Every structure is written in structure tokens, then in C-alpha cells.
Amino acid sequence: MVEVSYSTLKENLRKYFDKATNDNEAIIVKSNDNKNAVIISLDDYNEITKIKKNAEYLAKIERGYSQIAKGQGQIHELIDEEL
């Protein structure tokens, strides 16, 4: 991870974009008002998004197992719908 100020980033934008995309380096852009940002490659962003969605799905499954273990499950007939 690399930390740079907003002004340094502005002066060297191509350099830091290359670090993010070619070297898979996360660039933390620090601002004076503490509203910092991170520049990462699109591939890294997509991977993070995928991991987050998977974690959300796993949490739903865990909640379901927990409800079943507590006897809170319900039995339903399968619905066979033609698409």
C-alpha cells in the first residue's frame, strides 16, 4: 500500500495509476480534511466485490441453519414453474 497526498497524486497521476493497475498496489490518497480515498485496479475491485457478496450469501445460509437448529424452520412444497 502506498500513501500519497492529493497534490502528489495530481502531479503524478499516470505513475500511481500504473502502480494500481500493473503492480496491484493500493494507493491511499490522503486529503487535508481526512476524507481519504483508495485507488485500486478494476480487477482488485471486482474481487473485493465478489468476496463481499459471497460473505453476504454465507451469512444468510448461517442464519438459516441457526433458525433450523432452533426449530424455527418451515416446510414448504417445491414450486415447479416453467420459465
NORMOVEN-V156354 format. One record per pair of residues at least 4 apart in sequence whose ideal C-beta (glycine too) atoms are under 6 Angstrom apart, sorted by the first residue. I is the first residue (numbers start at 1). J is the second residue. Records with the same first field share a line. If there is no record, write none. Layout:
I=J, J
This chain:
1=26
2=25, 27
3=28, 30
4=8, 9
5=30
6=29, 31
9=16, 29
12=16
16=27
18=22
19=23, 25
20=25, 27, 39, 40, 41
21=41
26=38, 40
27=39
28=36, 38
29=37
30=36
31=35
40=44, 45
67=72, 73
68=73
